Amino acid sequence: MNAERVDDMQVTQTSSGAAASTAEDAFAAGAGAARAATESLDGAAARLVLVYSSVRYDLSQLLAGVRSITGDVPLLGATTAGHVVAGHYTAPGRGVAVMVLGGERYRFGVASAVGMAEAPERVGEQLTTAARAGAGPVDTTHQHSAVLLLTDGLAGDGQRVLKGVHRVAGAAVPVVGGAAGDDRRMSATAVFHDDQVLSDAAVGVWISSPDPLLVTCAHGWLPVSAPEVITRAEGLVIHEIGGRPAAEVYGEHAVLGQVGARLAEEGESPASYALGVIEPDGSHAVRGVYPLPGGALGTFTSVEEFSAVQVVTADTEAVLATVEPVVAAAVAGLDRPRALLAFDCIGRADILGEAVHEEVAAMTAAARGAEVFGFYSYGEFARSAGVGGTHNATLCALAL
């Protein structure tokens, strides 16, 4: 178990504490991490609890352990594919991390909704409506807002959940968050709301703030093909690009298989490949893809027909180069940032390998003393402008 103290501050500001535990017993792990995190508040009243966990635990018992310490303070969280707390990386399958936010600077409203697979937009609408109401009315002291969104990583289309969120919140409210993982098992993920372990669901917190809240993100992927148009797609399957089988077009540019294996054996870091959806400003929203029978490509986030795409690539150096700018931009607007909430794709960890520890060190160095608390996800949410807001292989952040 590890805990990291933060500087003292007045209760009218933000106070935070975070800790991790790798205890074998679920109740003991949850209680131990929550106790250490709460002690770091130095007496400030707890306002919100975040919990990130391996799926190896009895998750109901884990939450019972956390709430034996935090009581009825609103709680949200997710299962993960590894997490970051107190400057340390915890690999998939290793433990639980707890952050407790206190003080009076922010108001929080937490809500969840079930039914992502059948009605993802409705889920986004319902949880946002309830979370906004739970945070209380907008007033002169809390004029600005953001939404932190966590979804079941294997249940449905996160982009459509996000569409429902913005239908209620409006386009001016930034959103940040991630899709739950399950230690790379790709079997079942879950989100947490208070003492509930929920599947086929999303949970969110409406954050009301006296100052604007900034969501930042970057990925480091660069195009290696000319733009082409997706000419046939259905849900999470891309059938055709430019009228040709999607996997054929992708394969012409993605140097995979034997070449990548040879580079790895020689100690070099092979480049990884994905699709980049071209945004109106010329940037790319990355979509991880994998081959399907019949020449199609599967995706983790739907891509609309007639979207313009390019094959994109990244390596260890490119991924690491994004970390400092994302974190520095997130904390830049705060005099004394206390918490840096990070959402990082498991695909980036795959590219980094052992260099994942360098990524965590870079986050910590750029955070200006803020407690870095994050997890490796099956997809990321970050939108403050633009068309999309759902990402793969991207680092996203919000500082409080």
N, C-alpha and C positions, 0 to 999 in steps of 0.2 A: 504493500500500500504506500502511496506517495501523496504528499500534499504540498502545496506551494502557497506561501503567504503573499498577500498583496499589501501595498502601502495603506496605512490608515487614512480614512477620509470621513467627512461629516456624513451623518445619516441622510442629509438632504441630497447627497450625491449618490453615485453608484458604488456598491460594495460587492465584491465577489469572492468566492472561494471555490476551489476545485480539487478533486482528489481521485485517485484510482485504486482499485483493489484487484488482486488476482486470487483471492481466497477461493477454495474449492466449494465451500458451502454457499448457496445462493443468498440466503438471508444474511449471513455474516458478511459476505462481500458487499451487499447493498448497504447494510448498516454501517460498516466500517468506512466505506468511501463517503457516505453522507455525513457521518460524524466529523471526519477530518475536514470536509469541505465547509461544514457549518461553523466549525471552530475558527476558520479563517475570516469569518465576517466580523469578528471583534465586537459582538454584541448587536450589530445592526439587524433589524427585523428581516427575515427571509421573505422574498416576494415571488420567486420563481425557481423551480428545480428542473434541471436538464439531466437526463440519464441516457447514456450510450452503453450498449452491452453486447457481448458475445451471445450467440444463441445457445451456447452450451449449458446455460443455467436454466433452472426452473424459474421462468421469468416472473410468474406471479409471486413466488417467494422472494425473488430479488427486489421487486417493487415494495413488498411488505417490509423488507429490511430497510429500504430507503425511507419509507414513510414512518417507520418506528422512530426515526430521528427527526424528520422534517414535518411530521404531522399532516395537516390538511392544506399545506402550501401547494398551490397549483403546480402540477408536474406534467412534463411531456418528454418524449424521447423516442429512441428507435434502437433496433438491433443494427449492428454495423459489420463492416469488414475490416476492423481495426480502428483505433482512435488515438487522439493526441490530447495529452493533459500534462500540465506542469513541465513543458519542455521535453516530454518523453513520448516516444511512439510505442503503442501497444499493438502487437501483431494480431491478426484475426484469430479468434478462439481463445484469447488469453484472459479477458477480464471485463470489468465494468468501470465506467468513469462517471462521476457526478459533479455537476456545477450548481452552486446555489447563488442566485443573484439577490442582493438586498438593497436597502436604502429606498428613498422616495423619489428619485429622479425620474424613473419610468413607471408607467402603469401597464399592467399585463392582463390580458384576457385570453384564456385557453379554452379551446373547443375541439371536438373531433366529429367525424362522420364516417359511416360505414357504407360500402357499396361502390367502391372504385371501379370494379370490373364492368359493371352494368351501367353506371351513371356517374362517370368521373366529374363532369361539370357540376352536377347537382351536389356532389360531395364538397367541391370547392366552394360553392355558394353557401351551403349550410354551415360549414365550419367557420367561414369568414364572418357571416352574419352573427353567429353566436359569440365568436371571439371578440368582435368589435364591441358588442353590447357588454361583454364581461369586463372590458377595459374602462368602461365609463364614458361619459359624454366628452366631446371635444370642448376645451375651454382655453382661456388665454395662457394658461401655464403648460398645456400639453396640446399644442397645435399640430404637431407633426406625427406621422405614423409609419410603421412598416409591418410586414407580416413575415414571421418565421414559419416555414411550411415543411413538414416531414410526412412522407408517404410510404406506404407499403411498396417496396422496391420491385415486387414481382406481380402486382395485382392488376395493373392497367396502365393507361396512358397519362403520365404526369403532366404533359402539356395541356391536356384537356382539364385536369384538376386546376391547373394554374389559370386557365381561361375562366373557370368558375370563380376563382378567387378575385380576379380583376373585374369581373362583372359586378361584384358587390363593392370591392374596395375602390375601384376607379383606377385609371391608368397612372395617376400621379403617385400612388402608394407603392414603394419598392417592395419586392419580395425576395427572400433568400431562404435557402434550406437544402435538403437533400432527400434522396430515396434510400430507404433502409436497406442494409445488407444482411447477409447471413454467413459470415466467415468464409465466403467464396463457395458455399455449398450449392447455391442456386436452387434451393428447395423451398424454403418458406421464410419470409421476413415479417416483421411486426413493428408497429408503433405503440407508444405508451401514452395513456392519458390518465393521470392520477393513479388509481390502483388497477387500471384495466390494461390488458395486453390485447391489442386489436390487430386483426388481419383484414385484408381487403378494405383498408381504411386509410385515412389521412388525419393528422392532428396539426393544429396551428396555434400560434400565439400572436395576438394583435398587440403591438408595442406602441404605446403613446409616449411622445417625447417632447420636451420643451424646445429642442433643436432639430434641424433636419437630420434624417438617418440615411447614410450612404451605403449602398450595396456595391461591391467591387468584384470583378472576376477577370480572369485571363487564362489562356491555355497553352500558347506557344506553338501551336500547330501551323504549318505553312503549306500552301497549295503546291502540288506537283503535276497537276493536269490542267487542261483548259476547262472553262466552265461548260457544263452540259445540263440539260433539263431532264428531270424525272418525268417520264411519259406514262408510267403506270405504277401505282402504289395502292396498297390496301392495308390499313391499320399499321402494324409493325413490320410489314413486308414490302420491300421495293422490288418490283418485278422487272421494270425496264428503265434504262437511262438512255436518252436519245434514240428510242425505238429499238434498242438492242438489249439482250439479257443483262441485267444489272451486274451480276457477278463477273461477266466477261469484261465489261467496261472497267470495273474496279480492278480486276486482276491484271489489266494491262499496265497499271501504274504501281500497284502494291507489290513490292519486292519481298515476298514471304517465303515460307517453306525452307528449302535447302540452303538458300543464301543466308537467311536469318540464323538458322541453326549453325552454319559454319562460322559466322561472325561471333556468335556467342561462345563457341568452343575456343576461338582465338582470343577471347577476353575482351572483345569489342562489344559495344552496346548497339545492337541492331535497331534501325529505325522502326517505328510502328506506324500503322496506316489506319485511316478512318475516312469518313465523308465529312466535308464541311459544307453546311448549308449557307449560301451567300446571303447576308443580311443587307438591307437597303444602304447601310453606310459602308459596305464593302468588307466588313469583318465576317468571320465564319462562326456559326454555331456548330460545334463538333458532334457527330453522331457515330458512335461505335457500331460496326456492322460485322456480320458473320455469314458465311455461305449457306444457302439452303438448297435442297434438291430442285432441279429444273432451272438452275441459273439465276435464282432470286437471291436477294440479300435480306437477312433479318436485321432488325434494329431494336434498340431498347427504348427509343422515343420515336413516335411517328413522324414521317416527313411527308408533307403534302405533295400531291401531284402538281407538276409544273413548277416546282421549286428548282432554282438553279443551284447546282452543287459542283464541288471539285473534290478530287481525291487529295487528302492532306496527310502530312507526315510530321513526326516529332521524335526526338531522342532525349536522352538524359539531360544533356546540356540545355536544350530548349525548354524542357519542363522546369528545371531548376531556375532558369532565368526569369520565369514569371512570378516567382514567390515574393521577392522583395517589393516589386511594384504594386502587387495586389494588396499586401498587408499594409504597406506604407500609405497607400491611398485611403484605405479603410480607416486608419487611425488619425489621418491628417487633420480632420476637422474637430477633433476633441482635445481640450487642454490636458486632461488627465484620463486617457482611456484606461478602463479597468478590465474589460473582457473583450476578447477577439474571438468571435464565433466563426469557425472555418468549416467549409464543406468541400471535400477533396475526393476526386473520383478514384476508385480502386484501379481503374485503367492507368492512372498516373503512377500509382504505386507499382504496378506491373512493369512499367517502363523504367522506373527508378531502381528497382531491386534494392540492394543494400544502401543505395544513395537516398532512400527514403528518410534516413536519419539526418542527412544533410538538408532535406526539405524542411523537416521539423525545426532544425536549428536555425534555418533562415527565417522561418515564421517568427520564432521567438525573438531573434535579434531585431527584426523590423517592427515589432509590436509596441515598442516604446514603454515597456513595463507592463503592458496589459497581459492578463492571463489568457493564454492561447488554449482554446477548447474546441475540438473538432472531431469529425469522424470521416472515414473512407466509405464512400457511398456507391450506390448503383445508379447514380444520376444526380445532377445538381440543379438547383433553382437559383437564378439570379436575374432579376429584371428591374431596371429603373428607367429604361428607354428601349426603343426598338420593337421588333415584331415578336420575337421569340421569348425566351426566358427559361427554357429547359435545356440542359447541357449534358454532355458526356465529356470525360477526360479534361475537366476544367476545375480550377480552384476558385471558390467563391467565398466572400467574407463580409461580415458586418461587425463593426466595433460599437461597444456601449461604454 
